[in-house]
Amino acid sequence: MSLNPDIAAFLQLVGNGRASGKRAGMHELSPEQAREQFDQSSLLMDAGGEDLAVVDELRLPVRDGALLDARIYSDKPLQPGAKRPALLYFHGGGYVVGSLDSHDSLCRALASMADCVVLSVAYRLAPAFRFPTAADDARDAWDWLMGSAQDLGIDTARLAIAGDSVGGSLATVLAAQLTQAPVRPLLQVLIYPVTDASRSTPTIERYAEGYLLEKASLEWFYSHYQRSAEDRLDPRFSPLLGEPSAQVAPVLLVLAECDPLHDEGVAYARHLQAAGVAVELKVYEGMTHDFMRMGAIVDEAEEAQQHIAERLRAVFGL
């Protein structure tokens, strides 16, 4: 299928900005400039967030004594002992860009549609914090949630984890770490995740330029996060290179057809299925990477959010 015409028009505007010199490729910027541009572009794509009863800022302690910024969302007031289901969410951005704000509307939508608490975590970004800091921060956020569930009114028997792009990578790495834990997630929602940073694929080459996420930007992201090239062979960086356990949480894997990451996403679905993991693979035709946050541009963004919410509600027993 060809590229969605509304996304094509948006990409034309981006291309015109490049041609005029008003906009540069992310890989041509400093990390600080890239973060600013990413947040600005998020406002252009966003349809606006849901009004919720609770949108609170938190700070979570991690293993080295640092504090992570986090944000908790709920369509109902938080009450200790209430036993509500919850979703732990990790934003995308190549380990270098992205923030609580860039994914605020998406988290609001999921909290409203799935009738659950959403905890969004701002893991530390590269290049100041390189591999495996983000993965460690994700695990520490889960541990904090376990310890704080009672006070937040969260039911630890009804938890899920999710993320988009490298946030999806962090979610699935965390799920793999929890196969023998006393509390495990009921579902991992992986939205166009990075699963193999060690090699190219046909879709990386096919959609190398002009489709929002570019091949050169992927390399720029990975180079900022790695300590050395060998890090990319670690399953915490490239989950496709790991040996999955059949005990890992079931997966909802959401991909975009016109995305450099499409092929590695499909390969990861097959990899998990071969290990006995339950995987639902859903590919949105004509969509590019990051379409889930393009509610101001395409209807498929809300459709995908609704599908995720329905799966969450099902596993939560709502």
Secondary structure, DSSP 8 states (H G I E B T S, - for coil): ----HHHHHHHHHHHHHHHHTS---GGGS-HHHHHHHHHHHHHHH-------SEEEEEEEE-TTS-EEEEEEEESS---TT--EEEEEEE--STTTS--TTTTHHHHHHHHHHHTSEEEEEE---TTTS-TTHHHHHHHHHHHHHHHHHHHHTEEEEEEEEEEETHHHHHHHHHHHHTTTSSS--SEEEEES-----SS--HHHHHTSSSSSS-HHHHHHHHHHH-SSGGGGGSTTT-GGGS---TTS--EEEEEEEE-TTHHHHHHHHHHHHHTT--EEEEEEEEEETTGGG-TTT-THHHHHHHHHHHHHHHHHT-
